[in-house]
Amino acid sequence: MRINGGRIVRGALFFCASLILFFLPFNTMAAGEYSFDVEEFESKSFEWGGYAEIKFEHIDLNTDSAFYRLNFHQDPRSTIDRYTGALQLEYSYKKGIGAFNGVLRAEAGQDDIGWSDSADVYEANLSLKPTPFVTADIGKKVFKWGKGYAWNPVGFIDRPKDPNNPEEALEGYFGAGVDLIKSFSGSLQTVALTTVVLPVWQGVNEDFGEVNNINLAAKLYMLYRDTDIDFVIFSGGSRSTRYGVDFSTNLASNFEIHGEFAYLTDLKQNYLSETGALTKRECSAKRYLLGLRYLTESDLTTIIEFYHNGAGFSESELERFYQLVADADTQLLNTGIDTLFQTAKNISNMGYGSPQVGRNYLYFKINQKDPFDILYFTPGLIAILNLDDQSYSVSPEMLYTGFTNWELRLRFTFLNGDNFTEFEEKLNENKLEFRVRYYF
């Protein structure tokens, strides 16, 4: 296992020193005065909020990795410093039986490579509720199907989460849906049926799958005793037919377990065969997740999840891709020709460059609220382990919320593994991130 000791030690020392210097002055801060305003709890027709943030990132690039060679073989560098500003606005307007909800996000960044900016409508949907038992929606929406924290195998009509930031808002898809809900007095307390029509046309949900298709998805929810259960199905021409089930239950007031299972039919995939040739295959695959969340009396929260992605690449298939990039680098050094790099880039865009492309992962998150009676201070750690090749990423972080409406987060992430393993071949070797966010 190759470990760049100097960089990791320097990064860890800088991380610890920054934490001490940054948080020490706040240890003795007292809480602000408590106030209660009845008007704040009255229902309003129009509500809005959101946040503005600035973020600084210092990235040490892994100059021996496959994805560094793919991205920087013509422009070598060892570090990237990036400054980013973002504004996210959330709003809701309610009138009678109708409500219009939206999430807007704009972001701009500058780094050593150049300038980038974007402005997106994450959500914009009209919701009608003619009776307490029926709700109809149309517009762009995030459906949030699944019980997993870092991954959602049954989230058939949602974009995948970033396991390092799973609580951040995601961009939705345009569709129309109806919710029917019924409550009972027995062990089966609630039943709800959600049906969604999701079109994929030119200019509408184009990144969801094959265009010129109307897709259908449905979720049957049941609350049986203290257990939430969902049965999910998706069918349409944009993606293959898939079926799923999930559950969530509390074994105790502070101990929750959850799971998801999905069966995906007729998946089409390009992969590198044993001969190194790009090959197509069609298969069915299982994705499943099992996790737990535990909260101690001292406010220590632990989340653990195991995730199996049967549609991912095997360890040997990933190794062949990394070998292809190494061969491309050798070709460039020996002949000055970069044709293999172009081939590798094309294959990367077919799936090898996606996050968590392997088959088996373990996710671990832990955070401690107000340790040592330091108010508004929450240290934590996130770790993701590829169980097949034993490569991993670890991200210790510190969060401070001692100023009203302000959040300050300092995070250091390092990746490691043997050569030709997933996290060792990623672009970054480590990353230091400082984020200041103001909520309004």
C-alpha positions in Angstrom: 0.0 0.0 0.0 1.5 3.3 -1.1 1.1 6.2 1.4 2.5 9.6 0.7 3.6 10.2 4.3 4.9 13.7 4.0 1.8 15.1 2.4 -0.6 13.3 4.8 1.4 14.4 7.9 1.6 18.0 6.7 -2.1 17.9 5.9 -3.0 16.4 9.2 -0.9 18.9 11.1 -2.4 21.8 9.2 -5.8 20.4 9.9 -5.3 20.0 13.6 -3.6 23.4 14.0 -6.4 25.1 12.0 -9.0 23.5 14.3 -7.2 24.7 17.5 -6.7 28.2 16.2 -10.1 28.5 14.8 -12.3 27.0 17.5 -10.3 28.0 20.7 -11.8 31.5 21.0 -15.3 30.1 21.0 -15.0 27.7 23.9 -16.3 30.2 26.5 -19.0 31.8 24.4 -22.4 32.0 26.1 -25.6 31.2 24.4 -27.8 34.1 23.2 -31.0 35.2 25.0 -34.0 33.0 24.3 -37.1 34.6 22.9 -40.6 33.3 21.9 -42.7 34.9 19.3 -46.1 33.4 18.6 -46.3 35.0 15.2 -43.3 32.9 14.0 -45.4 29.8 14.3 -48.5 31.1 12.5 -49.0 29.7 9.0 -48.0 32.1 6.3 -49.0 32.2 2.6 -45.5 32.9 1.4 -42.4 31.5 3.1 -38.9 31.6 1.8 -35.4 30.9 3.0 -32.1 29.4 2.0 -28.4 30.1 2.4 -25.4 31.9 1.0 -22.0 30.3 1.3 -18.4 30.8 0.4 -15.9 27.9 0.3 -12.2 27.5 -0.1 -10.6 24.2 -1.2 -7.0 23.2 -1.3 -6.5 20.0 -3.3 -3.3 17.9 -3.5 -3.5 15.9 -6.7 -2.4 12.3 -6.9 0.0 12.7 -9.8 0.4 8.9 -10.1 -3.3 8.1 -10.4 -5.3 7.1 -13.5 -7.7 10.1 -13.3 -4.9 12.6 -12.8 -3.3 11.3 -16.0 -6.6 11.4 -17.9 -7.2 15.0 -16.9 -3.8 16.6 -16.7 -1.4 14.7 -19.0 -1.2 17.8 -21.2 -1.2 20.3 -18.3 0.7 18.8 -15.3 0.2 20.3 -11.9 0.4 19.1 -8.3 -2.2 21.2 -6.5 -5.5 23.1 -7.1 -6.8 26.0 -5.0 -10.5 26.7 -5.6 -12.8 29.5 -4.3 -16.6 29.0 -4.7 -19.6 31.1 -3.9 -23.1 29.8 -3.9 -26.7 31.0 -3.2 -29.6 28.6 -2.7 -33.2 29.9 -2.4 -36.1 27.9 -1.2 -39.7 29.2 -1.3 -43.3 28.1 -0.9 -46.5 29.9 -1.7 -49.8 28.5 -0.4 -53.3 29.6 -1.5 -56.4 27.5 -0.8 -55.9 23.9 -1.9 -52.8 24.8 -3.9 -49.1 25.3 -3.1 -46.2 26.2 -5.3 -42.7 25.1 -4.1 -39.3 25.8 -5.5 -35.6 25.5 -4.9 -33.1 27.7 -6.9 -29.4 27.4 -6.8 -26.6 29.5 -8.4 -22.9 28.8 -8.0 -19.7 30.4 -9.3 -16.1 29.3 -8.8 -12.5 30.2 -9.6 -9.5 27.9 -9.4 -6.1 27.5 -11.0 -7.7 26.1 -14.2 -10.3 28.8 -14.8 -13.8 30.2 -14.0 -17.0 28.3 -13.8 -20.6 29.2 -13.0 -24.1 27.7 -13.1 -27.7 28.6 -12.3 -30.2 25.8 -11.9 -33.9 25.3 -11.0 -33.6 22.3 -8.6 -37.3 22.2 -7.9 -40.4 24.1 -9.1 -43.7 22.3 -8.7 -47.4 23.0 -8.2 -49.2 20.9 -5.5 -53.0 20.6 -5.2 -54.6 19.0 -2.2 -58.4 19.0 -2.7 -58.9 16.6 0.3 -56.7 15.4 3.1 -56.4 12.1 1.4 -55.4 13.2 -2.1 -52.5 15.3 -3.4 -51.6 16.0 -7.0 -48.2 17.4 -8.1 -46.8 18.6 -11.4 -43.4 20.2 -12.1 -39.8 19.6 -11.2 -39.5 17.7 -7.9 -37.1 15.6 -5.8 -39.0 12.5 -4.7 -36.6 11.2 -2.0 -37.5 7.5 -2.3 -35.6 5.1 -0.1 -34.5 4.8 3.5 -30.7 4.8 3.1 -28.6 7.7 4.3 -25.7 7.6 1.8 -27.2 5.6 -1.0 -30.7 4.7 -2.2 -31.0 1.6 -4.3 -34.8 2.1 -4.7 -34.4 5.8 -5.6 -35.4 5.0 -9.2 -36.5 8.5 -10.1 -34.0 10.5 -8.0 -30.4 11.5 -8.8 -27.8 9.7 -6.7 -26.6 11.4 -3.5 -23.0 12.3 -2.7 -22.2 10.1 0.2 -19.8 12.7 1.6 -22.7 15.3 1.6 -25.9 13.2 1.5 -28.1 15.9 3.1 -27.4 18.5 0.4 -30.2 19.4 -1.9 -30.4 17.5 -5.3 -31.8 18.6 -8.6 -35.2 17.0 -9.3 -36.8 15.7 -12.5 -39.9 17.1 -14.2 -43.0 14.9 -13.8 -46.6 14.6 -12.6 -47.8 12.5 -9.7 -50.8 11.7 -7.4 -50.6 10.7 -3.8 -53.5 8.8 -2.1 -53.4 8.2 1.6 -55.6 6.3 4.0 -55.3 5.9 7.8 -56.5 2.9 9.9 -56.9 2.2 13.6 -55.3 -1.3 13.7 -51.7 -2.6 13.4 -51.7 -1.3 9.8 -51.9 2.4 10.6 -51.3 4.0 7.2 -51.4 3.1 3.5 -50.3 5.5 0.8 -50.0 5.1 -2.9 -47.8 7.4 -5.0 -47.8 7.3 -8.8 -45.6 9.4 -11.0 -45.4 10.0 -14.8 -41.9 11.1 -15.9 -41.5 12.1 -19.5 -38.1 12.1 -21.3 -38.1 14.4 -24.3 -35.7 16.7 -26.0 -35.1 19.5 -23.5 -37.1 17.6 -20.7 -35.3 15.2 -18.4 -32.8 14.4 -21.1 -30.1 13.2 -18.7 -32.5 10.6 -17.2 -32.2 8.2 -20.1 -33.3 7.5 -23.6 -35.4 10.3 -25.0 -38.9 10.1 -26.5 -40.3 8.0 -23.8 -43.0 8.2 -21.1 -42.0 6.5 -17.9 -44.1 5.3 -15.0 -43.2 4.8 -11.3 -45.2 3.9 -8.3 -44.6 3.5 -4.6 -46.9 1.8 -2.1 -46.1 2.9 1.5 -47.3 1.1 4.6 -46.9 2.0 8.3 -47.3 -1.4 10.1 -46.9 -1.0 13.9 -43.6 0.9 14.1 -42.2 -0.1 10.8 -42.2 1.9 7.6 -42.3 -0.2 4.4 -42.3 0.8 0.7 -42.8 -1.3 -2.4 -41.5 0.4 -5.5 -41.7 -0.2 -9.3 -40.4 1.6 -12.3 -41.2 0.9 -15.9 -40.5 2.8 -19.1 -38.4 3.0 -22.2 -35.8 5.5 -20.8 -34.4 2.9 -18.3 -35.0 -0.8 -17.8 -37.8 -2.1 -15.6 -36.9 -2.3 -11.9 -38.5 -3.4 -8.7 -37.7 -2.5 -5.1 -38.6 -2.7 -1.4 -37.4 -0.8 1.6 -38.0 -0.6 5.4 -37.2 1.4 8.4 -37.9 0.6 12.1 -36.8 1.7 15.6 -35.6 -1.2 17.8 -35.4 1.4 20.6 -36.0 5.2 20.8 -32.4 5.8 20.0 -31.6 2.8 17.7 -33.0 2.6 14.1 -32.3 0.1 11.4 -33.2 0.4 7.7 -32.7 -1.5 4.5 -33.4 -1.4 0.7 -33.5 -4.0 -2.0 -33.7 -3.3 -5.8 -33.8 -5.7 -8.7 -32.9 -4.1 -12.1 -33.7 -5.9 -15.3 -32.1 -5.8 -18.7 -29.2 -3.4 -17.9 -27.0 -2.5 -20.8 -23.4 -1.9 -20.0 -20.0 -1.4 -21.7 -17.0 -3.0 -19.9 -13.4 -4.0 -20.6 -13.2 -7.8 -21.1 -10.2 -10.0 -20.2 -8.7 -9.3 -23.6 -8.9 -5.5 -22.9 -11.5 -5.1 -25.6 -14.6 -2.8 -25.0 -17.5 -5.2 -24.8 -21.3 -4.8 -24.4 -23.4 -6.9 -22.1 -27.0 -7.1 -21.0 -27.9 -8.5 -17.6 -30.1 -8.1 -14.5 -28.6 -6.9 -11.2 -29.4 -6.6 -7.5 -28.7 -3.5 -5.4 -29.2 -3.6 -1.7 -28.4 -1.7 1.5 -28.5 -2.4 5.2 -27.9 0.3 7.7 -28.3 1.5 11.3 -28.4 4.8 13.1 -27.6 4.9 16.9 -27.8 7.9 19.2 -26.2 7.8 22.7 -27.3 9.7 25.7 -24.3 12.0 25.2 -25.5 13.0 21.7 -23.0 10.8 19.8 -24.6 9.8 16.5 -23.3 6.8 14.5 -24.5 5.7 11.1 -23.2 2.5 9.4 -24.4 1.2 6.0 -23.4 -1.7 3.8 -24.1 -1.2 0.1 -24.0 -3.8 -2.7 -24.2 -2.6 -6.3 -24.6 -5.6 -8.5 -24.5 -3.2 -11.5 -21.0 -2.0 -10.6 -17.7 -3.1 -12.1 -15.8 -6.0 -10.6 -12.4 -5.5 -9.1 -10.7 -7.0 -12.2 -12.7 -4.9 -14.6 -11.6 -1.7 -12.8 -8.0 -2.9 -12.8 -8.2 -3.3 -16.6 -9.3 0.3 -17.0 -6.5 1.6 -14.7 -4.0 -0.5 -16.7 -5.4 1.0 -20.0 -4.6 4.5 -18.6 -1.1 3.4 -17.5 -0.6 2.0 -21.1 -1.8 5.3 -22.5 0.7 7.2 -20.3 3.5 4.9 -21.5 2.5 5.4 -25.1 2.6 9.2 -24.7 6.1 9.1 -23.0 7.6 6.8 -25.6 6.0 8.0 -28.8 4.4 11.4 -28.1 1.0 9.9 -29.3 -2.0 10.2 -27.1 -4.6 8.1 -29.0 -5.0 5.7 -26.1 -5.8 8.6 -23.8 -8.7 9.5 -26.0 -9.9 5.9 -25.9 -9.6 5.8 -22.1 -11.5 9.1 -21.8 -14.4 7.7 -23.9 -14.5 4.6 -21.7 -14.4 6.7 -18.6 -17.5 8.5 -19.7 -19.3 5.2 -20.2 -19.3 4.6 -16.5 -15.8 4.0 -15.2 -15.5 7.6 -14.2 -18.6 7.6 -12.0 -18.5 7.8 -8.2 -18.6 4.4 -6.3 -18.2 2.3 -9.5 -17.4 -0.9 -7.6 -19.7 -3.5 -6.1 -19.4 -3.5 -2.3 -19.0 -0.6 0.1 -19.1 0.2 3.8 -20.1 3.7 4.9 -19.4 5.0 8.4 -20.3 8.4 9.9 -19.9 9.5 13.5 -20.4 12.9 15.1 -20.4 14.2 18.6 -22.5 17.2 19.6 -21.0 19.7 22.1 -18.1 17.5 23.3 -16.4 18.6 26.6 -19.3 21.1 27.0 -18.1 23.2 24.1 -21.4 24.6 22.9 -22.4 24.6 19.2 -19.4 22.5 18.3 -19.7 19.2 16.5 -16.7 17.2 15.4 -17.3 14.2 13.2 -15.8 11.7 10.7 -17.0 10.1 7.4 -15.3 7.0 6.0 -16.1 5.1 2.8 -14.4 1.7 2.2 -14.4 -0.3 -1.0 -14.7 -3.8 0.5 -13.4 -5.5 -2.7 -10.1 -3.7 -3.2 -9.7 -2.3 0.4 -9.2 1.3 -0.8 -10.9 4.1 1.2 -11.5 7.7 1.9 -11.6 9.3 5.3 -12.9 12.8 6.1 -12.6 14.2 9.7 -14.5 17.4 10.1 -15.4 20.1 12.6 -18.7 22.1 12.6 -19.4 25.3 14.5 -22.8 27.0 14.8 -22.3 29.4 17.7 -23.3 32.5 15.7 -27.0 32.9 14.9 -27.8 31.6 11.4 -24.1 31.0 10.7 -22.4 27.6 10.1 -18.7 27.1 9.8 -17.2 23.8 8.6 -13.7 22.6 8.3 -13.0 19.2 6.6 -10.0 17.3 5.6 -10.3 14.3 3.2 -7.6 11.9 2.3 -7.8 8.8 0.0 -5.6 5.8 0.0 -5.2 2.2 -1.3 -3.0 -0.1 -3.3 -2.1 0.7 -6.9 -5.0 0.0 -9.3 -7.7 0.4 -6.6 -10.6 2.8 -6.8 -9.7 5.5 -4.2 -6.0 5.3 -5.0 -6.7 6.0 -8.7 -8.9 9.0 -8.1 -7.8 12.5 -9.0 -7.3 13.8 -5.5 -4.8 12.6 -2.9 -6.3 14.8 -0.2 -8.4 17.9 0.1 -8.8 20.6 2.7 -12.1 22.4 2.7 -13.3 25.4 4.7 -16.9 26.5 4.3 -18.8 29.4 5.7 -22.6 29.3 5.3 -25.3 31.9 6.3 -28.9 30.7 6.6 -31.7 33.2 6.0 
